[in-house]
Amino acid sequence: MADSRFKSKSYRRVSKRTPKFGSKTVYTRKKHRKVVCAICGKEIHGLKRFLPSDLRKLAKSQKTIARPYGAYICSECLRKLMKEKARSSKYNQ
Ligand SMILES: [Zn+2]
């Protein structure tokens, strides 16, 4: 019988092969979900999926993308947004 804390779905179940043709269920923590662009919904590249407990140990540069709206808007959408802003700014007219 599994430990009662593993009954919750916050743990991921992985079936592992054991020697002598047996198998057992191993319980591991789920990784953080994929980071998605706020405009188009595509996955943002350059960010790894860590366990929430590991996020504290990492440097800031490993958790975000060093550009305006990094880790929030993908690079394509940001490029479009910047062009729109530049073309509609009052200094151009
Ligand atoms: Zn996008």
PDB file of the backbone (N, CA, C, O) and the ligand in Angstrom, with CONECT records:
HET     ZN  A 101       1
ATOM      1  N   MET A   1       0.852  -1.196   0.000  1.00  0.00           N
ATOM      2  CA  MET A   1       0.000   0.000   0.000  1.00  0.00           C
ATOM      3  C   MET A   1       0.881   1.237   0.000  1.00  0.00           C
ATOM      4  O   MET A   1       1.852   1.340   0.750  1.00  0.00           O
ATOM      5  N   ALA A   2       0.519   2.152  -0.847  1.00  0.00           N
ATOM      6  CA  ALA A   2       1.324   3.372  -0.968  1.00  0.00           C
ATOM      7  C   ALA A   2       1.111   4.279   0.240  1.00  0.00           C
ATOM      8  O   ALA A   2       0.061   4.266   0.882  1.00  0.00           O
ATOM      9  N   ASP A   3       2.123   5.045   0.516  1.00  0.00           N
ATOM     10  CA  ASP A   3       2.050   6.028   1.587  1.00  0.00           C
ATOM     11  C   ASP A   3       0.895   6.997   1.293  1.00  0.00           C
ATOM     12  O   ASP A   3       0.636   7.314   0.133  1.00  0.00           O
ATOM     13  N   SER A   4       0.211   7.460   2.325  1.00  0.00           N
ATOM     14  CA  SER A   4      -1.013   8.240   2.095  1.00  0.00           C
ATOM     15  C   SER A   4      -0.744   9.547   1.358  1.00  0.00           C
ATOM     16  O   SER A   4      -1.626  10.047   0.660  1.00  0.00           O
ATOM     17  N   ARG A   5       0.475  10.120   1.499  1.00  0.00           N
ATOM     18  CA  ARG A   5       0.760  11.385   0.809  1.00  0.00           C
ATOM     19  C   ARG A   5       0.839  11.185  -0.704  1.00  0.00           C
ATOM     20  O   ARG A   5       0.673  12.144  -1.458  1.00  0.00           O
ATOM     21  N   PHE A   6       1.091   9.951  -1.160  1.00  0.00           N
ATOM     22  CA  PHE A   6       1.180   9.697  -2.590  1.00  0.00           C
ATOM     23  C   PHE A   6      -0.183   9.476  -3.231  1.00  0.00           C
ATOM     24  O   PHE A   6      -0.276   9.344  -4.452  1.00  0.00           O
ATOM     25  N   LYS A   7      -1.235   9.436  -2.430  1.00  0.00           N
ATOM     26  CA  LYS A   7      -2.570   9.278  -3.005  1.00  0.00           C
ATOM     27  C   LYS A   7      -3.001  10.543  -3.749  1.00  0.00           C
ATOM     28  O   LYS A   7      -3.847  10.487  -4.641  1.00  0.00           O
ATOM     29  N   SER A   8      -2.415  11.682  -3.376  1.00  0.00           N
ATOM     30  CA  SER A   8      -2.764  12.941  -4.017  1.00  0.00           C
ATOM     31  C   SER A   8      -2.199  12.976  -5.434  1.00  0.00           C
ATOM     32  O   SER A   8      -1.165  12.369  -5.712  1.00  0.00           O
ATOM     33  N   LYS A   9      -2.883  13.689  -6.326  1.00  0.00           N
ATOM     34  CA  LYS A   9      -2.453  13.728  -7.722  1.00  0.00           C
ATOM     35  C   LYS A   9      -1.340  14.746  -7.952  1.00  0.00           C
ATOM     36  O   LYS A   9      -0.942  14.966  -9.096  1.00  0.00           O
ATOM     37  N   SER A  10      -0.830  15.370  -6.894  1.00  0.00           N
ATOM     38  CA  SER A  10       0.283  16.291  -7.093  1.00  0.00           C
ATOM     39  C   SER A  10       1.585  15.540  -7.291  1.00  0.00           C
ATOM     40  O   SER A  10       2.613  16.139  -7.609  1.00  0.00           O
ATOM     41  N   TYR A  11       1.544  14.224  -7.103  1.00  0.00           N
ATOM     42  CA  TYR A  11       2.703  13.391  -7.413  1.00  0.00           C
ATOM     43  C   TYR A  11       2.456  12.667  -8.727  1.00  0.00           C
ATOM     44  O   TYR A  11       1.337  12.253  -9.032  1.00  0.00           O
ATOM     45  N   ARG A  12       3.533  12.524  -9.498  1.00  0.00           N
ATOM     46  CA  ARG A  12       3.449  11.820 -10.774  1.00  0.00           C
ATOM     47  C   ARG A  12       3.798  10.359 -10.523  1.00  0.00           C
ATOM     48  O   ARG A  12       4.719  10.064  -9.762  1.00  0.00           O
ATOM     49  N   ARG A  13       3.070   9.443 -11.156  1.00  0.00           N
ATOM     50  CA  ARG A  13       3.355   8.025 -10.986  1.00  0.00           C
ATOM     51  C   ARG A  13       4.138   7.513 -12.188  1.00  0.00           C
ATOM     52  O   ARG A  13       3.727   7.715 -13.330  1.00  0.00           O
ATOM     53  N   VAL A  14       5.258   6.853 -11.936  1.00  0.00           N
ATOM     54  CA  VAL A  14       6.072   6.274 -13.005  1.00  0.00           C
ATOM     55  C   VAL A  14       6.254   4.806 -12.690  1.00  0.00           C
ATOM     56  O   VAL A  14       6.674   4.442 -11.592  1.00  0.00           O
ATOM     57  N   SER A  15       5.935   3.961 -13.664  1.00  0.00           N
ATOM     58  CA  SER A  15       6.121   2.525 -13.475  1.00  0.00           C
ATOM     59  C   SER A  15       7.533   2.159 -13.890  1.00  0.00           C
ATOM     60  O   SER A  15       7.929   2.409 -15.028  1.00  0.00           O
ATOM     61  N   LYS A  16       8.306   1.563 -12.970  1.00  0.00           N
ATOM     62  CA  LYS A  16       9.700   1.221 -13.238  1.00  0.00           C
ATOM     63  C   LYS A  16       9.865  -0.290 -13.197  1.00  0.00           C
ATOM     64  O   LYS A  16       9.223  -0.982 -12.406  1.00  0.00           O
ATOM     65  N   ARG A  17      10.745  -0.790 -14.072  1.00  0.00           N
ATOM     66  CA  ARG A  17      11.094  -2.201 -14.098  1.00  0.00           C
ATOM     67  C   ARG A  17      12.090  -2.500 -12.979  1.00  0.00           C
ATOM     68  O   ARG A  17      13.027  -1.734 -12.756  1.00  0.00           O
ATOM     69  N   THR A  18      11.890  -3.587 -12.296  1.00  0.00           N
ATOM     70  CA  THR A  18      12.844  -4.010 -11.282  1.00  0.00           C
ATOM     71  C   THR A  18      13.560  -5.256 -11.782  1.00  0.00           C
ATOM     72  O   THR A  18      13.064  -5.913 -12.697  1.00  0.00           O
ATOM     73  N   PRO A  19      14.698  -5.598 -11.219  1.00  0.00           N
ATOM     74  CA  PRO A  19      15.335  -6.856 -11.595  1.00  0.00           C
ATOM     75  C   PRO A  19      14.374  -8.021 -11.321  1.00  0.00           C
ATOM     76  O   PRO A  19      13.485  -7.896 -10.478  1.00  0.00           O
ATOM     77  N   LYS A  20      14.534  -9.099 -11.989  1.00  0.00           N
ATOM     78  CA  LYS A  20      13.653 -10.266 -11.874  1.00  0.00           C
ATOM     79  C   LYS A  20      12.242  -9.979 -12.386  1.00  0.00           C
ATOM     80  O   LYS A  20      11.267 -10.497 -11.841  1.00  0.00           O
ATOM     81  N   PHE A  21      12.131  -9.159 -13.426  1.00  0.00           N
ATOM     82  CA  PHE A  21      10.885  -8.979 -14.185  1.00  0.00           C
ATOM     83  C   PHE A  21       9.716  -8.449 -13.382  1.00  0.00           C
ATOM     84  O   PHE A  21       8.565  -8.662 -13.763  1.00  0.00           O
ATOM     85  N   GLY A  22       9.967  -7.795 -12.327  1.00  0.00           N
ATOM     86  CA  GLY A  22       8.880  -7.179 -11.583  1.00  0.00           C
ATOM     87  C   GLY A  22       8.729  -5.729 -11.997  1.00  0.00           C
ATOM     88  O   GLY A  22       9.488  -5.232 -12.829  1.00  0.00           O
ATOM     89  N   SER A  23       7.761  -5.059 -11.426  1.00  0.00           N
ATOM     90  CA  SER A  23       7.640  -3.625 -11.648  1.00  0.00           C
ATOM     91  C   SER A  23       7.114  -2.985 -10.389  1.00  0.00           C
ATOM     92  O   SER A  23       6.383  -3.604  -9.616  1.00  0.00           O
ATOM     93  N   LYS A  24       7.493  -1.733 -10.190  1.00  0.00           N
ATOM     94  CA  LYS A  24       6.954  -1.017  -9.043  1.00  0.00           C
ATOM     95  C   LYS A  24       6.656   0.408  -9.435  1.00  0.00           C
ATOM     96  O   LYS A  24       7.240   0.929 -10.386  1.00  0.00           O
ATOM     97  N   THR A  25       5.768   1.035  -8.724  1.00  0.00           N
ATOM     98  CA  THR A  25       5.392   2.406  -9.010  1.00  0.00           C
ATOM     99  C   THR A  25       6.271   3.344  -8.179  1.00  0.00           C
ATOM    100  O   THR A  25       6.382   3.215  -6.959  1.00  0.00           O
ATOM    101  N   VAL A  26       6.888   4.288  -8.885  1.00  0.00           N
ATOM    102  CA  VAL A  26       7.728   5.277  -8.221  1.00  0.00           C
ATOM    103  C   VAL A  26       6.987   6.600  -8.266  1.00  0.00           C
ATOM    104  O   VAL A  26       6.436   6.963  -9.306  1.00  0.00           O
ATOM    105  N   TYR A  27       6.964   7.325  -7.161  1.00  0.00           N
ATOM    106  CA  TYR A  27       6.245   8.590  -7.079  1.00  0.00           C
ATOM    107  C   TYR A  27       7.249   9.728  -7.138  1.00  0.00           C
ATOM    108  O   TYR A  27       8.186   9.783  -6.341  1.00  0.00           O
ATOM    109  N   THR A  28       7.048  10.638  -8.087  1.00  0.00           N
ATOM    110  CA  THR A  28       7.934  11.796  -8.200  1.00  0.00           C
ATOM    111  C   THR A  28       7.090  13.048  -8.276  1.00  0.00           C
ATOM    112  O   THR A  28       5.903  12.989  -8.595  1.00  0.00           O
ATOM    113  N   ARG A  29       7.704  14.186  -7.980  1.00  0.00           N
ATOM    114  CA  ARG A  29       6.999  15.462  -8.051  1.00  0.00           C
ATOM    115  C   ARG A  29       6.802  15.854  -9.515  1.00  0.00           C
ATOM    116  O   ARG A  29       7.642  15.553 -10.362  1.00  0.00           O
ATOM    117  N   LYS A  30       5.690  16.526  -9.807  1.00  0.00           N
ATOM    118  CA  LYS A  30       5.437  17.001 -11.158  1.00  0.00           C
ATOM    119  C   LYS A  30       6.286  18.228 -11.439  1.00  0.00           C
ATOM    120  O   LYS A  30       6.540  19.041 -10.550  1.00  0.00           O
ATOM    121  N   LYS A  31       6.723  18.354 -12.685  1.00  0.00           N
ATOM    122  CA  LYS A  31       7.476  19.541 -13.078  1.00  0.00           C
ATOM    123  C   LYS A  31       6.514  20.692 -13.340  1.00  0.00           C
ATOM    124  O   LYS A  31       5.314  20.510 -13.545  1.00  0.00           O
ATOM    125  N   HIS A  32       7.101  21.891 -13.323  1.00  0.00           N
ATOM    126  CA  HIS A  32       6.325  23.091 -13.596  1.00  0.00           C
ATOM    127  C   HIS A  32       5.794  23.018 -15.022  1.00  0.00           C
ATOM    128  O   HIS A  32       6.443  22.441 -15.894  1.00  0.00           O
ATOM    129  N   ARG A  33       4.609  23.603 -15.269  1.00  0.00           N
ATOM    130  CA  ARG A  33       4.030  23.547 -16.611  1.00  0.00           C
ATOM    131  C   ARG A  33       4.858  24.380 -17.583  1.00  0.00           C
ATOM    132  O   ARG A  33       5.691  25.187 -17.170  1.00  0.00           O
ATOM    133  N   LYS A  34       4.620  24.177 -18.882  1.00  0.00           N
ATOM    134  CA  LYS A  34       5.348  24.921 -19.900  1.00  0.00           C
ATOM    135  C   LYS A  34       4.960  26.389 -19.852  1.00  0.00           C
ATOM    136  O   LYS A  34       3.807  26.731 -19.588  1.00  0.00           O
ATOM    137  N   VAL A  35       5.951  27.268 -20.112  1.00  0.00           N
ATOM    138  CA  VAL A  35       5.674  28.699 -20.135  1.00  0.00           C
ATOM    139  C   VAL A  35       5.181  29.050 -21.536  1.00  0.00           C
ATOM    140  O   VAL A  35       5.804  28.683 -22.532  1.00  0.00           O
ATOM    141  N   VAL A  36       4.055  29.767 -21.602  1.00  0.00           N
ATOM    142  CA  VAL A  36       3.355  29.993 -22.854  1.00  0.00           C
ATOM    143  C   VAL A  36       3.230  31.495 -23.094  1.00  0.00           C
ATOM    144  O   VAL A  36       3.068  32.269 -22.150  1.00  0.00           O
ATOM    145  N   CYS A  37       3.304  31.904 -24.366  1.00  0.00           N
ATOM    146  CA  CYS A  37       3.174  33.315 -24.736  1.00  0.00           C
ATOM    147  C   CYS A  37       1.778  33.819 -24.393  1.00  0.00           C
ATOM    148  O   CYS A  37       0.789  33.115 -24.600  1.00  0.00           O
ATOM    149  N   ALA A  38       1.699  35.045 -23.868  1.00  0.00           N
ATOM    150  CA  ALA A  38       0.419  35.598 -23.443  1.00  0.00           C
ATOM    151  C   ALA A  38      -0.451  36.015 -24.620  1.00  0.00           C
ATOM    152  O   ALA A  38      -1.664  36.154 -24.465  1.00  0.00           O
ATOM    153  N   ILE A  39       0.142  36.219 -25.792  1.00  0.00           N
ATOM    154  CA  ILE A  39      -0.630  36.683 -26.945  1.00  0.00           C
ATOM    155  C   ILE A  39      -1.019  35.513 -27.844  1.00  0.00           C
ATOM    156  O   ILE A  39      -2.202  35.292 -28.101  1.00  0.00           O
ATOM    157  N   CYS A  40      -0.020  34.759 -28.324  1.00  0.00           N
ATOM    158  CA  CYS A  40      -0.334  33.722 -29.305  1.00  0.00           C
ATOM    159  C   CYS A  40      -0.499  32.334 -28.676  1.00  0.00           C
ATOM    160  O   CYS A  40      -1.082  31.447 -29.300  1.00  0.00           O
ATOM    161  N   GLY A  41      -0.001  32.132 -27.462  1.00  0.00           N
ATOM    162  CA  GLY A  41      -0.174  30.849 -26.800  1.00  0.00           C
ATOM    163  C   GLY A  41       0.861  29.807 -27.137  1.00  0.00           C
ATOM    164  O   GLY A  41       0.760  28.663 -26.695  1.00  0.00           O
ATOM    165  N   LYS A  42       1.874  30.192 -27.929  1.00  0.00           N
ATOM    166  CA  LYS A  42       2.947  29.244 -28.257  1.00  0.00           C
ATOM    167  C   LYS A  42       3.882  29.091 -27.063  1.00  0.00           C
ATOM    168  O   LYS A  42       3.954  29.962 -26.196  1.00  0.00           O
ATOM    169  N   GLU A  43       4.594  27.973 -27.033  1.00  0.00           N
ATOM    170  CA  GLU A  43       5.560  27.748 -25.962  1.00  0.00           C
ATOM    171  C   GLU A  43       6.743  28.708 -26.128  1.00  0.00           C
ATOM    172  O   GLU A  43       7.221  28.921 -27.242  1.00  0.00           O
ATOM    173  N   ILE A  44       7.208  29.280 -25.025  1.00  0.00           N
ATOM    174  CA  ILE A  44       8.349  30.189 -25.068  1.00  0.00           C
ATOM    175  C   ILE A  44       9.619  29.364 -24.915  1.00  0.00           C
ATOM    176  O   ILE A  44       9.758  28.600 -23.960  1.00  0.00           O
ATOM    177  N   HIS A  45      10.543  29.520 -25.853  1.00  0.00           N
ATOM    178  CA  HIS A  45      11.776  28.738 -25.828  1.00  0.00           C
ATOM    179  C   HIS A  45      12.785  29.373 -24.881  1.00  0.00           C
ATOM    180  O   HIS A  45      12.691  30.554 -24.549  1.00  0.00           O
ATOM    181  N   GLY A  46      13.742  28.574 -24.458  1.00  0.00           N
ATOM    182  CA  GLY A  46      14.829  29.087 -23.630  1.00  0.00           C
ATOM    183  C   GLY A  46      14.577  28.964 -22.151  1.00  0.00           C
ATOM    184  O   GLY A  46      15.401  29.401 -21.348  1.00  0.00           O
ATOM    185  N   LEU A  47      13.442  28.370 -21.762  1.00  0.00           N
ATOM    186  CA  LEU A  47      13.156  28.178 -20.346  1.00  0.00           C
ATOM    187  C   LEU A  47      12.996  26.690 -20.089  1.00  0.00           C
ATOM    188  O   LEU A  47      12.236  26.010 -20.779  1.00  0.00           O
ATOM    189  N   LYS A  48      13.711  26.193 -19.099  1.00  0.00           N
ATOM    190  CA  LYS A  48      13.579  24.783 -18.759  1.00  0.00           C
ATOM    191  C   LYS A  48      12.469  24.595 -17.745  1.00  0.00           C
ATOM    192  O   LYS A  48      12.104  25.520 -17.020  1.00  0.00           O
ATOM    193  N   ARG A  49      11.938  23.384 -17.708  1.00  0.00           N
ATOM    194  CA  ARG A  49      10.884  23.064 -16.735  1.00  0.00           C
ATOM    195  C   ARG A  49      11.535  22.449 -15.509  1.00  0.00           C
ATOM    196  O   ARG A  49      12.033  21.323 -15.544  1.00  0.00           O
ATOM    197  N   PHE A  50      11.519  23.205 -14.434  1.00  0.00           N
ATOM    198  CA  PHE A  50      12.107  22.715 -13.192  1.00  0.00           C
ATOM    199  C   PHE A  50      11.024  22.336 -12.214  1.00  0.00           C
ATOM    200  O   PHE A  50       9.859  22.700 -12.377  1.00  0.00           O
ATOM    201  N   LEU A  51      11.422  21.601 -11.196  1.00  0.00           N
ATOM    202  CA  LEU A  51      10.526  21.360 -10.078  1.00  0.00           C
ATOM    203  C   LEU A  51      10.387  22.665  -9.298  1.00  0.00           C
ATOM    204  O   LEU A  51      11.353  23.419  -9.189  1.00  0.00           O
ATOM    205  N   PRO A  52       9.194  22.945  -8.752  1.00  0.00           N
ATOM    206  CA  PRO A  52       9.025  24.187  -8.017  1.00  0.00           C
ATOM    207  C   PRO A  52      10.022  24.340  -6.865  1.00  0.00           C
ATOM    208  O   PRO A  52      10.407  25.458  -6.523  1.00  0.00           O
ATOM    209  N   SER A  53      10.437  23.227  -6.270  1.00  0.00           N
ATOM    210  CA  SER A  53      11.379  23.313  -5.159  1.00  0.00           C
ATOM    211  C   SER A  53      12.781  23.689  -5.636  1.00  0.00           C
ATOM    212  O   SER A  53      13.577  24.224  -4.864  1.00  0.00           O
ATOM    213  N   ASP A  54      13.088  23.412  -6.909  1.00  0.00           N
ATOM    214  CA  ASP A  54      14.416  23.737  -7.437  1.00  0.00           C
ATOM    215  C   ASP A  54      14.537  25.190  -7.868  1.00  0.00           C
ATOM    216  O   ASP A  54      15.643  25.706  -8.025  1.00  0.00           O
ATOM    217  N   LEU A  55      13.387  25.855  -8.059  1.00  0.00           N
ATOM    218  CA  LEU A  55      13.418  27.221  -8.582  1.00  0.00           C
ATOM    219  C   LEU A  55      14.161  28.163  -7.650  1.00  0.00           C
ATOM    220  O   LEU A  55      14.771  29.132  -8.104  1.00  0.00           O
ATOM    221  N   ARG A  56      14.117  27.891  -6.357  1.00  0.00           N
ATOM    222  CA  ARG A  56      14.795  28.760  -5.393  1.00  0.00           C
ATOM    223  C   ARG A  56      16.308  28.694  -5.527  1.00  0.00           C
ATOM    224  O   ARG A  56      17.009  29.660  -5.227  1.00  0.00           O
ATOM    225  N   LYS A  57      16.806  27.551  -5.979  1.00  0.00           N
ATOM    226  CA  LYS A  57      18.252  27.348  -6.015  1.00  0.00           C
ATOM    227  C   LYS A  57      18.891  27.973  -7.256  1.00  0.00           C
ATOM    228  O   LYS A  57      20.112  28.121  -7.312  1.00  0.00           O
ATOM    229  N   LEU A  58      18.071  28.342  -8.258  1.00  0.00           N
ATOM    230  CA  LEU A  58      18.605  28.773  -9.536  1.00  0.00           C
ATOM    231  C   LEU A  58      18.902  30.276  -9.552  1.00  0.00           C
ATOM    232  O   LEU A  58      18.357  31.044  -8.760  1.00  0.00           O
ATOM    233  N   ALA A  59      19.785  30.671 -10.480  1.00  0.00           N
ATOM    234  CA  ALA A  59      20.047  32.082 -10.708  1.00  0.00           C
ATOM    235  C   ALA A  59      18.868  32.683 -11.465  1.00  0.00           C
ATOM    236  O   ALA A  59      18.112  31.965 -12.118  1.00  0.00           O
ATOM    237  N   LYS A  60      18.714  34.005 -11.375  1.00  0.00           N
ATOM    238  CA  LYS A  60      17.578  34.668 -12.023  1.00  0.00           C
ATOM    239  C   LYS A  60      17.618  34.461 -13.537  1.00  0.00           C
ATOM    240  O   LYS A  60      16.578  34.321 -14.180  1.00  0.00           O
ATOM    241  N   SER A  61      18.853  34.442 -14.111  1.00  0.00           N
ATOM    242  CA  SER A  61      18.982  34.324 -15.561  1.00  0.00           C
ATOM    243  C   SER A  61      18.495  32.969 -16.064  1.00  0.00           C
ATOM    244  O   SER A  61      18.185  32.828 -17.247  1.00  0.00           O
ATOM    245  N   GLN A  62      18.422  31.975 -15.189  1.00  0.00           N
ATOM    246  CA  GLN A  62      17.929  30.657 -15.596  1.00  0.00           C
ATOM    247  C   GLN A  62      16.416  30.562 -15.518  1.00  0.00           C
ATOM    248  O   GLN A  62      15.817  29.622 -16.041  1.00  0.00           O
ATOM    249  N   LYS A  63      15.787  31.555 -14.852  1.00  0.00           N
ATOM    250  CA  LYS A  63      14.344  31.493 -14.665  1.00  0.00           C
ATOM    251  C   LYS A  63      13.584  32.442 -15.573  1.00  0.00           C
ATOM    252  O   LYS A  63      12.360  32.355 -15.668  1.00  0.00           O
ATOM    253  N   THR A  64      14.290  33.352 -16.244  1.00  0.00           N
ATOM    254  CA  THR A  64      13.620  34.342 -17.064  1.00  0.00           C
ATOM    255  C   THR A  64      14.424  34.571 -18.340  1.00  0.00           C
ATOM    256  O   THR A  64      15.490  33.983 -18.518  1.00  0.00           O
ATOM    257  N   ILE A  65      13.918  35.420 -19.224  1.00  0.00           N
ATOM    258  CA  ILE A  65      14.598  35.757 -20.464  1.00  0.00           C
ATOM    259  C   ILE A  65      14.909  37.242 -20.428  1.00  0.00           C
ATOM    260  O   ILE A  65      14.027  38.056 -20.155  1.00  0.00           O
ATOM    261  N   ALA A  66      16.155  37.600 -20.700  1.00  0.00           N
ATOM    262  CA  ALA A  66      16.617  38.971 -20.503  1.00  0.00           C
ATOM    263  C   ALA A  66      16.276  39.842 -21.697  1.00  0.00           C
ATOM    264  O   ALA A  66      17.160  40.203 -22.474  1.00  0.00           O
ATOM    265  N   ARG A  67      15.025  40.177 -21.850  1.00  0.00           N
ATOM    266  CA  ARG A  67      14.579  41.159 -22.841  1.00  0.00           C
ATOM    267  C   ARG A  67      13.268  41.718 -22.325  1.00  0.00           C
ATOM    268  O   ARG A  67      12.657  41.122 -21.438  1.00  0.00           O
ATOM    269  N   PRO A  68      12.814  42.861 -22.864  1.00  0.00           N
ATOM    270  CA  PRO A  68      11.529  43.385 -22.404  1.00  0.00           C
ATOM    271  C   PRO A  68      10.428  42.344 -22.607  1.00  0.00           C
ATOM    272  O   PRO A  68      10.383  41.683 -23.645  1.00  0.00           O
ATOM    273  N   TYR A  69       9.571  42.201 -21.654  1.00  0.00           N
ATOM    274  CA  TYR A  69       8.484  41.204 -21.665  1.00  0.00           C
ATOM    275  C   TYR A  69       9.012  39.781 -21.831  1.00  0.00           C
ATOM    276  O   TYR A  69       8.295  38.916 -22.333  1.00  0.00           O
ATOM    277  N   GLY A  70      10.271  39.522 -21.414  1.00  0.00           N
ATOM    278  CA  GLY A  70      10.837  38.176 -21.517  1.00  0.00           C
ATOM    279  C   GLY A  70       9.988  37.207 -20.721  1.00  0.00           C
ATOM    280  O   GLY A  70       9.347  37.634 -19.762  1.00  0.00           O
ATOM    281  N   ALA A  71       9.946  35.965 -21.049  1.00  0.00           N
ATOM    282  CA  ALA A  71       9.174  34.933 -20.335  1.00  0.00           C
ATOM    283  C   ALA A  71       7.700  35.276 -20.203  1.00  0.00           C
ATOM    284  O   ALA A  71       6.994  34.629 -19.428  1.00  0.00           O
ATOM    285  N   TYR A  72       7.202  36.288 -20.946  1.00  0.00           N
ATOM    286  CA  TYR A  72       5.779  36.634 -20.908  1.00  0.00           C
ATOM    287  C   TYR A  72       5.219  36.659 -22.327  1.00  0.00           C
ATOM    288  O   TYR A  72       4.119  36.168 -22.580  1.00  0.00           O
ATOM    289  N   ILE A  73       5.990  37.240 -23.252  1.00  0.00           N
ATOM    290  CA  ILE A  73       5.588  37.297 -24.663  1.00  0.00           C
ATOM    291  C   ILE A  73       6.709  36.655 -25.469  1.00  0.00           C
ATOM    292  O   ILE A  73       7.883  36.850 -25.154  1.00  0.00           O
ATOM    293  N   CYS A  74       6.364  35.889 -26.511  1.00  0.00           N
ATOM    294  CA  CYS A  74       7.397  35.247 -27.320  1.00  0.00           C
ATOM    295  C   CYS A  74       8.081  36.288 -28.209  1.00  0.00           C
ATOM    296  O   CYS A  74       7.582  37.401 -28.371  1.00  0.00           O
ATOM    297  N   SER A  75       9.228  35.913 -28.781  1.00  0.00           N
ATOM    298  CA  SER A  75      10.046  36.882 -29.509  1.00  0.00           C
ATOM    299  C   SER A  75       9.333  37.411 -30.748  1.00  0.00           C
ATOM    300  O   SER A  75       9.485  38.580 -31.100  1.00  0.00           O
ATOM    301  N   GLU A  76       8.550  36.550 -31.417  1.00  0.00           N
ATOM    302  CA  GLU A  76       7.838  36.999 -32.617  1.00  0.00           C
ATOM    303  C   GLU A  76       6.795  38.049 -32.273  1.00  0.00           C
ATOM    304  O   GLU A  76       6.698  39.078 -32.941  1.00  0.00           O
ATOM    305  N   CYS A  77       6.011  37.787 -31.224  1.00  0.00           N
ATOM    306  CA  CYS A  77       4.966  38.726 -30.821  1.00  0.00           C
ATOM    307  C   CYS A  77       5.575  40.023 -30.336  1.00  0.00           C
ATOM    308  O   CYS A  77       5.023  41.094 -30.585  1.00  0.00           O
ATOM    309  N   LEU A  78       6.721  39.949 -29.637  1.00  0.00           N
ATOM    310  CA  LEU A  78       7.377  41.154 -29.148  1.00  0.00           C
ATOM    311  C   LEU A  78       7.840  42.016 -30.321  1.00  0.00           C
ATOM    312  O   LEU A  78       7.719  43.241 -30.287  1.00  0.00           O
ATOM    313  N   ARG A  79       8.369  41.368 -31.356  1.00  0.00           N
ATOM    314  CA  ARG A  79       8.831  42.081 -32.534  1.00  0.00           C
ATOM    315  C   ARG A  79       7.673  42.839 -33.183  1.00  0.00           C
ATOM    316  O   ARG A  79       7.806  44.010 -33.537  1.00  0.00           O
ATOM    317  N   LYS A  80       6.532  42.154 -33.335  1.00  0.00           N
ATOM    318  CA  LYS A  80       5.345  42.812 -33.908  1.00  0.00           C
ATOM    319  C   LYS A  80       4.901  43.985 -33.051  1.00  0.00           C
ATOM    320  O   LYS A  80       4.582  45.058 -33.563  1.00  0.00           O
ATOM    321  N   LEU A  81       4.884  43.769 -31.723  1.00  0.00           N
ATOM    322  CA  LEU A  81       4.432  44.795 -30.782  1.00  0.00           C
ATOM    323  C   LEU A  81       5.314  46.031 -30.855  1.00  0.00           C
ATOM    324  O   LEU A  81       4.815  47.156 -30.862  1.00  0.00           O
ATOM    325  N   MET A  82       6.645  45.818 -30.911  1.00  0.00           N
ATOM    326  CA  MET A  82       7.592  46.930 -30.964  1.00  0.00           C
ATOM    327  C   MET A  82       7.404  47.738 -32.247  1.00  0.00           C
ATOM    328  O   MET A  82       7.456  48.968 -32.232  1.00  0.00           O
ATOM    329  N   LYS A  83       7.184  47.022 -33.368  1.00  0.00           N
ATOM    330  CA  LYS A  83       6.970  47.715 -34.640  1.00  0.00           C
ATOM    331  C   LYS A  83       5.712  48.564 -34.576  1.00  0.00           C
ATOM    332  O   LYS A  83       5.717  49.723 -34.991  1.00  0.00           O
ATOM    333  N   GLU A  84       4.631  47.987 -34.056  1.00  0.00           N
ATOM    334  CA  GLU A  84       3.369  48.722 -33.932  1.00  0.00           C
ATOM    335  C   GLU A  84       3.537  49.963 -33.069  1.00  0.00           C
ATOM    336  O   GLU A  84       3.040  51.037 -33.408  1.00  0.00           O
ATOM    337  N   LYS A  85       4.246  49.807 -31.942  1.00  0.00           N
ATOM    338  CA  LYS A  85       4.447  50.932 -31.032  1.00  0.00           C
ATOM    339  C   LYS A  85       5.259  52.030 -31.703  1.00  0.00           C
ATOM    340  O   LYS A  85       4.941  53.212 -31.568  1.00  0.00           O
ATOM    341  N   ALA A  86       6.319  51.641 -32.433  1.00  0.00           N
ATOM    342  CA  ALA A  86       7.189  52.623 -33.068  1.00  0.00           C
ATOM    343  C   ALA A  86       6.440  53.368 -34.166  1.00  0.00           C
ATOM    344  O   ALA A  86       6.624  54.571 -34.351  1.00  0.00           O
ATOM    345  N   ARG A  87       5.598  52.645 -34.888  1.00  0.00           N
ATOM    346  CA  ARG A  87       4.903  53.267 -36.021  1.00  0.00           C
ATOM    347  C   ARG A  87       3.757  54.155 -35.568  1.00  0.00           C
ATOM    348  O   ARG A  87       3.394  55.100 -36.269  1.00  0.00           O
ATOM    349  N   SER A  88       3.184  53.868 -34.413  1.00  0.00           N
ATOM    350  CA  SER A  88       2.046  54.661 -33.962  1.00  0.00           C
ATOM    351  C   SER A  88       2.451  55.730 -32.938  1.00  0.00           C
ATOM    352  O   SER A  88       1.598  56.446 -32.413  1.00  0.00           O
ATOM    353  N   SER A  89       3.764  55.833 -32.656  1.00  0.00           N
ATOM    354  CA  SER A  89       4.156  56.795 -31.615  1.00  0.00           C
ATOM    355  C   SER A  89       4.009  58.227 -32.145  1.00  0.00           C
ATOM    356  O   SER A  89       4.112  58.473 -33.347  1.00  0.00           O
ATOM    357  N   LYS A  90       3.765  59.165 -31.219  1.00  0.00           N
ATOM    358  CA  LYS A  90       3.474  60.546 -31.616  1.00  0.00           C
ATOM    359  C   LYS A  90       4.698  61.274 -32.124  1.00  0.00           C
ATOM    360  O   LYS A  90       4.567  62.308 -32.777  1.00  0.00           O
ATOM    361  N   TYR A  91       5.905  60.754 -31.838  1.00  0.00           N
ATOM    362  CA  TYR A  91       7.120  61.415 -32.275  1.00  0.00           C
ATOM    363  C   TYR A  91       7.363  61.245 -33.762  1.00  0.00           C
ATOM    364  O   TYR A  91       8.150  61.983 -34.354  1.00  0.00           O
ATOM    365  N   ASN A  92       6.688  60.271 -34.372  1.00  0.00           N
ATOM    366  CA  ASN A  92       6.869  60.043 -35.803  1.00  0.00           C
ATOM    367  C   ASN A  92       6.082  61.037 -36.648  1.00  0.00           C
ATOM    368  O   ASN A  92       6.416  61.277 -37.809  1.00  0.00           O
ATOM    369  N   GLN A  93       5.035  61.613 -36.060  1.00  0.00           N
ATOM    370  CA  GLN A  93       4.152  62.441 -36.899  1.00  0.00           C
ATOM    371  C   GLN A  93       4.522  63.922 -36.867  1.00  0.00           C
ATOM    372  O   GLN A  93       3.870  64.735 -37.522  1.00  0.00           O
TER     373      GLN A  93
HETATM  374 ZN    ZN A 101       3.527  34.920 -29.125  1.00  0.00          ZN2+
END
